[in-house]
Amino acid sequence: MSLRLMLAAGLAFAAATTAAQAEPLKVAFAAEPYPPFTYKSSSGDWAGFEIDLAQEICKKMEVECVQAPTGWGGIIPALTSGKVDMILGSMSITEDREKVIDFTDPYYYSSAVYVAPKGTEFSGEGDLKGKTLGIQGSTTHASYARAALTGKRIQMKIYDTQEQVNRDLLAGRLDIMLADQIGMAELLKRDEGQALEIVGKAPAHEAFGSGVGIGVRESDTELKEKLNVAVAAVLEDGSCSKLSNAYFGTDICGGNTD
């Protein structure tokens, strides 16, 4: 190959590499609204705590990011297949998920709680016997129910989205539901949530994982390192806490909320 051709090939390779590096990072979150973490605003744009937090994290990394709403049931396959670059959408860090993908350090933690119509008698999981329990599928709550509640004469109904669980409980098609404490506290503030209350908390269990982190491919070690630096930065400089207080009226950022 002549020197001219070699130089041309080298420049073409460098240009292609630069273009590839300039590609925006695709940030996945559930396409099913989960207010106030993610939801559609009146303008039709995505909004919420994790939408804004993703922007802050990308800003810290000095990279361009684009939103990639993805059906929750297929969000991990979307990551492993390369359709998206990271998952920032209330995904708990669990042993089962860590067999398939990797996670950053956690940026928040939330317990699992039981929610039922006001006046429901509930002193513990023994009171679930004979009841119809609603749970969103592909969640740590569903994993816990399968591991700890199977065979206890509880009718479990699995749903695609948390909003579907909420609606069926409000409509009387469920007796009780198991869900995220922070999300449920927000539901109870809404008009439709006034008829409900948190009646109990699920016990600690490995199914619930060790907090919520950003999911990345196992091979993306450099991206994970950069994200960890950015996560630490938004926790340390108060950016996460500021967003949390704006959306929740309290600070959920960092460690265990128990």
C-alpha positions in Angstrom: 0.0 0.0 0.0 1.3 3.5 -0.9 2.0 6.1 1.8 -0.9 8.2 0.4 -3.3 5.3 0.6 -2.1 4.4 4.1 -2.6 8.0 5.3 -6.1 8.1 3.7 -7.1 4.8 5.4 -5.8 6.1 8.7 -7.7 9.3 8.4 -10.9 7.4 7.5 -10.5 5.1 10.5 -9.9 8.1 12.8 -13.0 9.9 11.4 -15.1 6.7 11.9 -13.8 6.3 15.5 -14.5 9.9 16.3 -18.0 9.6 14.9 -18.6 6.5 16.9 -17.4 8.2 20.1 -19.6 11.1 19.4 -22.8 9.0 19.4 -25.1 10.0 22.2 -25.6 7.6 25.0 -29.1 6.0 25.0 -30.6 6.1 28.5 -33.3 3.5 28.9 -36.2 3.8 31.4 -39.6 2.1 31.5 -41.9 3.3 28.7 -44.8 2.8 31.2 -45.1 5.9 33.4 -44.0 5.6 37.0 -44.7 9.0 38.6 -43.0 10.9 39.9 -39.9 9.0 38.8 -40.9 9.1 35.1 -44.0 10.4 33.5 -45.3 12.3 30.5 -45.8 16.0 31.2 -48.8 18.0 29.8 -46.6 18.9 26.8 -46.0 15.2 26.0 -42.4 15.3 27.0 -40.9 12.9 29.6 -40.4 14.4 33.0 -39.7 13.2 36.5 -37.0 12.7 39.1 -35.0 10.1 37.1 -35.4 12.0 33.9 -33.8 15.1 35.5 -31.2 13.0 37.4 -30.1 11.4 34.1 -29.5 14.8 32.7 -27.4 15.8 35.7 -25.4 12.6 35.5 -24.7 13.0 31.8 -23.8 16.7 32.4 -21.2 15.5 35.0 -19.8 13.1 32.5 -19.7 15.8 29.8 -21.5 13.5 27.3 -24.7 13.8 25.2 -27.5 11.5 26.2 -30.8 10.7 24.6 -34.0 9.2 26.1 -34.8 5.7 25.2 -38.2 4.7 26.8 -38.4 0.9 26.7 -41.0 -1.6 27.8 -40.0 -2.8 31.3 -40.3 -6.5 30.4 -37.7 -6.1 27.6 -35.4 -3.4 29.1 -32.6 -5.8 30.1 -32.5 -7.5 26.7 -32.5 -4.1 25.1 -29.3 -3.3 27.1 -27.5 -6.6 26.4 -28.3 -6.5 22.7 -26.9 -3.0 22.4 -30.1 -1.1 21.6 -29.5 1.1 24.6 -26.4 2.0 26.6 -27.6 2.1 30.2 -30.8 1.7 32.3 -31.6 4.5 34.7 -35.1 3.8 35.8 -35.5 2.5 39.4 -33.9 -0.8 38.7 -32.8 -2.6 41.9 -29.4 -4.3 42.1 -30.1 -8.0 42.7 -28.0 -11.2 42.4 -30.2 -12.5 39.5 -29.8 -9.3 37.5 -26.1 -9.2 38.2 -25.8 -12.6 36.4 -26.8 -10.8 33.2 -25.8 -7.1 33.5 -23.6 -4.9 35.7 -24.6 -2.0 37.9 -23.1 1.3 39.2 -23.1 2.1 42.9 -26.6 2.7 44.2 -28.2 6.2 44.1 -31.2 5.4 46.2 -32.9 2.7 48.2 -36.6 2.0 49.0 -38.3 -0.7 51.0 -41.3 -2.8 49.9 -44.7 -2.1 51.4 -48.2 -3.5 51.4 -50.9 -1.0 50.4 -54.6 -1.7 50.9 -57.9 0.2 51.3 -58.2 2.1 54.5 -59.6 0.0 57.3 -58.0 -3.2 56.1 -56.9 -5.4 59.0 -53.2 -6.4 58.5 -50.8 -7.4 61.2 -48.4 -9.4 59.0 -48.1 -11.6 56.0 -50.2 -14.3 57.7 -53.2 -12.0 56.9 -52.6 -12.4 53.2 -54.1 -15.9 53.3 -57.2 -16.0 51.1 -56.5 -12.6 49.7 -55.8 -11.4 46.2 -52.4 -9.7 46.0 -51.4 -7.5 43.1 -47.8 -7.1 42.0 -46.0 -5.6 39.0 -44.1 -8.3 37.1 -40.3 -8.3 36.4 -39.7 -6.4 39.7 -38.0 -7.3 43.0 -41.5 -7.4 44.5 -42.5 -10.2 42.1 -39.3 -12.1 42.8 -40.0 -11.8 46.6 -43.6 -13.0 46.2 -42.5 -16.0 44.2 -39.7 -16.8 46.8 -41.5 -16.1 50.0 -45.3 -16.2 49.4 -45.8 -19.1 47.0 -47.9 -22.0 48.5 -49.4 -19.8 51.3 -52.9 -19.8 49.8 -52.6 -16.3 48.4 -53.9 -15.5 44.9 -51.3 -13.5 43.2 -52.0 -11.4 40.1 -49.1 -10.1 38.1 -49.4 -6.9 36.0 -47.3 -5.3 33.3 -47.3 -1.9 35.0 -47.7 -0.5 38.5 -50.4 1.9 37.3 -52.5 -1.2 36.4 -52.0 -2.6 39.9 -53.0 0.7 41.4 -56.2 0.9 39.3 -57.3 -2.6 40.1 -56.8 -2.1 43.8 -58.8 1.1 43.7 -61.5 -0.7 41.6 -61.8 -3.4 44.2 -60.4 -6.2 42.0 -57.6 -6.6 44.5 -57.4 -6.8 48.2 -53.9 -5.6 48.6 -50.7 -4.8 46.7 -47.0 -5.0 47.3 -44.9 -2.2 45.8 -42.1 0.4 46.3 -42.4 2.5 49.5 -41.4 5.8 47.8 -43.7 5.3 44.9 -46.6 4.3 47.1 -46.1 7.3 49.4 -46.5 9.5 46.3 -49.7 7.6 45.2 -51.2 8.3 48.6 -50.8 12.0 48.0 -52.9 11.9 44.9 -56.6 12.3 45.0 -57.3 8.7 43.9 -54.9 7.5 46.6 -56.9 9.0 49.5 -58.8 5.8 50.0 -55.6 3.7 50.4 -53.0 3.4 53.1 -49.7 1.6 53.8 -50.6 -1.3 56.1 -47.3 -3.0 56.5 -43.7 -3.5 55.3 -42.2 -6.6 53.7 -39.4 -8.1 55.7 -35.8 -7.8 54.6 -35.1 -10.4 51.8 -32.3 -10.9 49.3 -34.8 -10.6 46.5 -35.1 -6.8 47.1 -31.4 -6.3 46.3 -29.0 -3.7 47.6 -30.4 -0.5 46.3 -31.2 1.1 42.9 -28.3 1.6 40.5 -27.7 2.3 36.8 -27.6 -0.9 34.7 -24.8 -1.3 32.1 -23.4 -4.1 30.0 -20.8 -6.3 31.8 -18.3 -5.4 29.1 -18.7 -1.6 29.5 -16.3 -1.2 32.3 -15.1 2.2 31.2 -18.7 3.5 31.1 -19.4 2.0 34.5 -16.4 3.8 36.0 -17.4 7.1 34.5 -21.0 6.7 35.7 -19.8 5.8 39.3 -17.8 9.1 39.4 -20.9 11.0 38.2 -23.2 9.3 40.7 -20.8 10.1 43.5 -20.7 13.7 42.3 -24.5 14.2 42.2 -24.7 12.7 45.7 -21.9 14.7 47.1 -22.8 18.1 45.6 -26.5 17.9 46.5 -27.8 17.7 43.0 -29.6 14.5 43.7 -31.0 15.7 47.0 -32.3 18.9 45.4 -34.2 17.0 42.7 -35.5 14.5 45.3 -36.9 17.3 47.5 -38.5 18.9 44.5 -40.3 15.7 43.5 -40.8 13.9 46.8 -40.6 16.6 49.4 -37.8 14.5 51.1 -34.3 13.3 50.3 -34.3 9.7 49.0 -30.8 9.8 47.6 -28.0 7.7 48.9 -28.4 4.8 51.3 -31.1 2.8 52.9 -34.2 4.8 53.8 -35.2 2.4 56.7 
